């Protein structure tokens, strides 16, 4: 096969991975890693990277704060010393010493409360520390009533003079979300200790009118291992729209319960300290006028604080809003912690401390230099936290009024404010992003709805994120459509309408607005989660409704000798794999339906799936339990195991080291497996598998493997490497295409040309619905070139086995759950 076209396309895609830096930048200038980094295509996940997947199917109960007064002190469990903790070399606090230090602070000070708000992917405790003056239970209850009033009745909150005088200013500090960006934890602990032990009147007065909340390390797995990602291989700071990981769910619950005025997310390392606000594109669902009026002066205050440290490396900060070009450091997607917190009423900032001590430098720099750098970084983290606390305290009245106003606008359904040029220094037309909120979203109900399991999952996700959802008590008509009783309504007259909309809207094509984007630019739970969701632009349903706190879908069971389960949802796949685990005989009828005996009907309630009567005379092909060798990215491994597949991780290195493929029935290739680099014995093993089992590939690594192994005669063409978003597709084939949604997701999109295979899915004539996708060069690699081209293909290989090649991203970061079944169906078909 001709690999040059693929290589050329991919090479062009890689040209844009180095992003511009500001004109004033020096050799310490800040740069951002390419959002879709090498882990997506070059680094195969291993079992050790995702050794324990907690709560993949049944997430833990949401953390909620107690109702007692302060202090709320808990004896934290102490972990045994771990000399392998990567913090130790830097002279920083290892994870196992955090609990003892917090226990000691609780004993020494009645201002400090520590508790566990969740557990990491590898079952380590996630700590929340609250620092405030002691409160009686009655006073704590009053504070909570005021917090609820601000969100639930902001008009009354604005009139409440006692609230204005007595409500404690909440500030939230999140540290160490990226495990190998350590010093935020140490800086935060320094501030906690000062507040806990200071004897001056000013500190006492500050704590009497403030609550400081600190999630001390958001990623203990990564802190110990020295990795950016958590124990499941996920970047938690990309997960806040999806909440697939326990660490992101924990801080989601913290931000909802504490409702901070200001929050900082402490990161590193950018050479020059970087402090948001960010560049355009700004999230179009923000109340941006309320945000930027505080975000910019707070950033300036933090810059002044680091300048006062006197280090040569802290003479200035980069403030992207002030210093960078559009698209260099955006706040567009809700996947980042500060951006997510902004929808809950916070003035959110990412803070990037300056001096790199991770990755290659961790092993190449002398220990003395590493510790010097970590000392400077800890000073910077502590200084930015202290400055933010001072700003929040000084501007308490305005911050309170702003949060009340954000929620009031939501309840009132008012349009966003038009922010004038010069509103803050540097604000101009390039900063102006806004949207027209719809009046409501409706999720049709009924057990016979084809998307009922997906609808239940979506509604529960919205509720978990503090989006208000109600259920219609009777049938109703809206915009000419009749909806049954029990249908779900998301009335957009609610306090967190921005969050509701950013999760449910289609999004926007911003390709022509900024030259590049760092990470994803398009996402949509409405289009990618598999549920049927209707938009009502101007009218609200005229029907009595009841609030919904949770949804449990119980599938109805028809009376039939044989039942049919159509594979549309991850729950359907989990159910099939559970039946196969028990040795129950199943048949694949077509490519999208599984026929099962009536005795297996228990899966309807167990997994929340919809069962139909099997067609009379439905024969089908027997399904056996796939045993999969997978060279995949960590997020794909997570999704495959979440669906219940038996997955054994492999890579070029592991196969060359002698890893066995005995007993494996199929192969998945998307990351870290290069056919041309396999040794003789490893290649013989792979060739044997390819002659007796199927293969499913994704992305450029998979396409390169397909070409090198001579499987399907499909030539892959690569789009621009950072192109990403929601795309419209036409489903044409029976394996992946049949009964699939009309939208998919891409990051570094591929398409396939040639003959000798079946086109399962094509990009639409205008592919990009929402996101950022520019050509790599004029007339090359753009959406116009992808239009109408094959995005997914299938066929019988030259070796007589089956193969499916994906140019789309159906498992990306555990987000596009409505697309999971496409990948699963490909696995069942290629393994049949």
Order of alpha helices (4+ residues) and beta strands (2+ residues): alpha-alpha-beta-beta-alpha-alpha-alpha-beta-alpha-alpha-beta-alpha-alpha-beta-beta-beta-alpha-alpha-beta-alpha-beta-alpha-alpha-alpha-beta-alpha-beta-beta-beta-beta-alpha-alpha-beta-beta-beta-alpha-beta-beta-alpha-beta-beta-beta-alpha-beta-alpha-beta-alpha-beta-alpha-beta-beta-beta-beta-beta-alpha-beta-beta-alpha
